[in-house]
Amino acid sequence: MASRLESYQRLQQSGIVAVMRRMKPEKVVEIVAALQRAGVTAIEITVEHADGYACLDVLKKQFGAGLLLGAGTVLDTETAKRALETGADFIVTPVVKTDVIALANRYGVLIGAGAMTPSEILTAYEAGADIVKVFPADTLGADYLKHVKGPLGHIPLMPTGGINLNNLADYVRNGALCVGVGSALYQYETAQEIEQEASRFVQAYQGAKNAKK
């Protein structure tokens, strides 16, 4: 299991976090392999159903430390514990759940907490979240991130929801540590198509990041 610092650094390095919902264990390895070849090395598997845990297990066995593996849609401590036992390196909850944040802190794993308003963002961070998942990001757009980063520039933000190739660079320029991207990354027929599209996302992230320097 990766440490909090290692997970944070690897999330920033990957830039793109693939948020994978309702995946099947018999298909997930091929998809993730294509994403990894493109440079997406951080994966969030949602665990609102049993297949999510099966996907965590098979990915951990297949990729080991080569993949930063997170559990998403974690709404309670029982789910968080099971995800960690299954091999998750980090936890993501779509809302501010202080008990889940406390559990992740206790076990020394990175926790991302979902929030939208400045008050929620600050509350999540002060409760111990390492990263705040601004969700759903596309509701208010990339400019919203810039305005939030004004008074809350010390808080690492991961916008998620509606991120695509047209707006990704705007989020990075406006202060995103990394971005969560859903089916736009992998909803294609072949592994080659997935790899090609994921490569475009990685290139867009790196280009925007380098432009900030």
Secondary structure, DSSP 8 states (H G I E B T S, - for coil): ---HHHHHHHHHHH-EEEEE-S--HHHHHHHHHHHHHHT--EEEEE-SSHHHHHHHHHHHHHHGGGSEEEEES--SHHHHHHHHHHT-SEEEESS--HHHHHHHHHHT-EEEEEE-SHHHHHHHHHTT-SEEEETTGGGT-HHHHHHHHTTTTTS-B--BSS--TTTHHHHHHTT-S-EEE-TTTT-SSSHHHHHHHHHHHHHHHHHHHHHH-
